[in-house]
Amino acid sequence: MAVAAQLRSEEQRRAEVMRRSFEGLDRWWAEHHTLYPGRHIRLFAQTENCLFLPVANFVAPLHAGRTLDGPHHALRFVSLLPLEPVGAKEAASAEPRWTSFPALWAKGRATFEERALLLCSLLLGYSLDAWVCLGTDDKGLAHAWVLVRDRADASTPAQVTLWDPRNAQRIKADDPRYLRSFSSVDTVFNHQRILVCHEEELQHVCYDFSDPRSWLAAPVDQEILDVLRLYPSTFCPGIADLALKTWPPSMDSEPLEEAIESKLGAAIRSHREAAVLPTRLDSHLAQLLHVALVNCECERRGLPSQAAVFEGLASRVCAPGEVLRATPVQFNHLRVSLFWSALSDRSSIREVLASPATTAFAVRARVVQQPEDAVAVWVLIAAKGKM
């Protein structure tokens, strides 16, 4: 009976806090919403179970454990999650539906906003000053990314970095690409605060959140954040009781890579036969291409580039007058039947396939397993000869 009474008491408190948070934020927004017409402002969202919560409750510092090697790897992992499109009706809704992290990992895909929520939570787990940004991209379409400040409110533009899960890029606020990648920032939040940006034009945005000329703070108190917490935090204070997991692969990577190479090699032969051109596949060159693919993945994880190593190897196998042309392509799925159509649509690949009859070809594939069954499949098609 005591346990049942305690549960009822907790549910009543949660319901009361939820009611108070809705009423308080609704009154506050009613006073200010006319100042932000057409902006990408989010104060509430709902889970897959239709539980409405302030957006700050969807972010929680999250430990990656041993599944990720650091913040850059976290960006790489999140960017590999297949993108789930957002319907027009949901995009226009004031309360979007955001899947909780366990459900997101189970379905294996995420919207652009869910990607930002997960990335922000992982970066907070590394003790970074991370914030989810809701705004618009360079085309004026709704977008979400993560803001990281090196020195909190004292950060200069050079100390503010935008982590974009769309393309796994990190862009400084003083980089010319900043204004070419985004067009507005409207709502900023993490697990502690929600802020609305006054500035409509990105070039005028200052990331000092204490400046009332640029930012309007939503009335979210600590009780709301604690009582409406989406994820429990019992094992490590302040850290969600969730853990990424790297599942055993459904099959060994090596046979899968060999199968991809065999299928693409056959497709190259068929393509060139149609153009009345012979095809010679060079297995030694394919071995060297593995070094290039390892470097491609390292660069995506923010590790130092080893491109010079591969360039040195390539120069040793090219005779005088010969050149090596290679085009790496990355997929985030294992639907091998779709690889050739995507590859052959690329102009750079078609140019390689049209190489002279004396050219030697090579194909190399590399499958990189990620946590929660995310995957990066690298394919490199190369041609060596006198072009």
Protein Blocks (a to p, Z undefined) as FASTA:
>chain_A
ZZmmmmmmmmmmmmmmmmmmmmmmmmmmmmmmmmmghiacdfbdcdfkopacdfklmpcc
ddekjmbgbjklmmmmmmmpccddddfklmmpmbdcdddfklmmmnopacfklmmmmmmm
mmmmnopacdddddddfkopacddddddfkljmlcfklcccddfklopacdfkbfklmmm
pcbdfbdcdfkbccddfblbfklpccbfklmklpccddddfklmmmmpmbdcfkbghiac
bdddddddfbdfklmmmmmmmmmmmmmmmmmmmnopacdddfklmmmmmmmmmmmmmmmn
opacfklmmmmmmmmmpcghiacdddddddfbfbfklmmmmmmmpmklmmmmmpcfkbcc
dddddddddehhiacddddddddddZZ
